[in-house]
Amino acid sequence: MDTIMALCKTLIDEEKVIQMVLSNVKKGVEKTYQKVEIKPVVIKEKYLYHISYFYEQKVKHENVEGEILLGILSEILGAYFKQGIVFTSAYDYQILFSKKGKGTLLRKAPTKFEMTLSHNREKHYILKDGVPCDFLQALGVMDASGKVYKKKYDKFKQLNKYLEFIEDAIDILKRDDGPIRIIDFGCGKAYLTFALYYYLVIQKGFQVAITGLDLKEDVIDYCNQVAKDLNYSGLRFELGDIKDYQYEGNVDLVVSLHACDTATDEALGKACAWHAKVIFAVPCCQHELFNQIKQPDLEPLLRHGVIRDKFATLVTDTLRTTALEVMSYETQMLEFIDLEHTPKNILIRAYLNPKNEVDEKKAVKTYVDYRNHFSVKPHIEKALGAVFINKIRLYNP
Ligand SMILES: C[S@@+](CC[C@H](N)C(=O)[O-])C[C@H]1O[C@@H](n2cnc3c(N)ncnc32)[C@H](O)[C@@H]1O
C-alpha cells in the first residue's frame, strides 16, 4: 500500500494525473458509492481535483486540493474499492486489491493523452504564450513581448506536446556522470531541437550535448548561427546522412521527427546500436511497403491505392515497433498532435528495458509471423543489422 500511495502522491504532486477511476466495491462493506471519478481542474489559478461520486443513478461533486485527495484515496482505495486506475500520458496504472487487502500495481500503455482541465480553459503548457522565450523569438514563433503569432500557434502547440513527452522521460534520461547525449536525426529547421535544449538546459538546469543532423547545408548553417546567437553552447548542428552518421560512445536519447520514408529506420537502427535509453520517432512518407504488401484476404482493402497507402503506413510502423521489441525496447505508439494539424501523427516511443524483461522469443515470433503474413521485407531489418537478423533467424515458423 505504501508504494501505491507513494506513486499517487508523486503523480498528484507533479500534476501528471489525467483521470482516476475507482471502482469495484469490496464485498461486505456498506455500499455508498458505486464508482468515483477524479479529474484535475484549475479554478481561479488553483490546481484542484474534481471528484464525482456516483451512487443510485445520481452524482455528487466536490473540488479538493491534491493533499485532500490523497487523504481520500488512502481512506477508500483498498478499504472500499478493489480497483483504481490512474491515467497519465506516460502510463495507465492499474491498482488491484485482493480480498485480504493486498495491493498490486500494474503499469500499462497509456490510453489517454490530453489533459482537459474542464473548469479552466487554458492548458498547462511548458512554453507559455505571453512569456518571452529566446528561441521562440529567434525562430519567429513569438514576438518580442512573448505573444505567439497566430499563424504559428499550431507549431507552438506541437512544441509543447513534444516537451510533455520529454518531461515523461526525464527520470530515465538524467545522469550524474556527464551531459545527457541527444541526437535529433533529420532536424530540419530545428524548432523541436531548440525546444529540447531550452527545456532541458534553461528550464530544468541539466547539462546536455545535443546534435541535430540534416542533409541540407543551408538549414545546418542557419541553425548553427541561431544556436551561436542564443549562446546555446551544448547544441550543434551537423551536415550528414543518418545512415553514415558516427558518434563516439553511446547516446541517451535519439529523436527522429518526420524524417522521410526509410530514414526513420536508419535512425532506429543507430539508436539500437547505441543502446539509446529512449527513442522518439514520428515517421512519415512510409512508401516502401506500398508495392510489397501481399495478403489475399485483404484484397478488397488493398486494391484501392489511397487505402493501401494508409494501410502500408500502419503495417510499416507496427513492424518497426515489434522490431524494437526484439531489440529489448518497450514500445508505445501515441498520438503526437491532433490530426487536424498534421497527418504525420504517430509517435513511436521506445524505452530500453535495461533488465531485459522484454520477452524476446515472443517478440521475435510476433515480428516474423506478422512480416510473413504480409509477405514483406521491411528496411528496418537492414537498418538494425546483423544483431537483429541473428535474433530472428533462430525462429522457424
Ligand atoms: C519534414 S522535415 C522535419 C524536420 C523536423 N524534424 C521537424 O519535425 O520539424 C524532415 C527533415 O529530415 C531530413 N532528412 C531526411 N532524410 C534524411 C537523412 N537520411 N539524413 C539526414 N536528414 C534527413 C530532411 O532534410 C528534412 O529537413
The ligand as a Gaussian input file, in Angstrom:
#p B3LYP/6-31G(d) Opt

LIG

0 1
 C        9.920000      17.113000     -42.678000
 S       11.458000      17.641000     -42.113000
 C       11.244000      17.537000     -40.381000
 C       12.082000      18.493000     -39.596000
 C       11.939000      18.390000     -38.083000
 N       12.428000      17.147000     -37.563000
 C       10.520000      18.605000     -37.644000
 O        9.841000      17.628000     -37.291000
 O       10.051000      19.742000     -37.641000
 C       12.457000      16.241000     -42.482000
 C       13.934000      16.535000     -42.464000
 O       14.637000      15.307000     -42.493000
 C       15.779000      15.470000     -43.273000
 N       16.232000      14.150000     -43.720000
 C       15.534000      13.263000     -44.482000
 N       16.280000      12.168000     -44.700000
 C       17.439000      12.343000     -44.058000
 C       18.620000      11.564000     -43.923000
 N       18.721000      10.374000     -44.491000
 N       19.648000      12.066000     -43.204000
 C       19.557000      13.288000     -42.612000
 N       18.460000      14.073000     -42.711000
 C       17.423000      13.615000     -43.423000
 C       15.306000      16.388000     -44.406000
 O       16.389000      17.075000     -44.995000
 C       14.357000      17.343000     -43.667000
 O       14.987000      18.510000     -43.253000

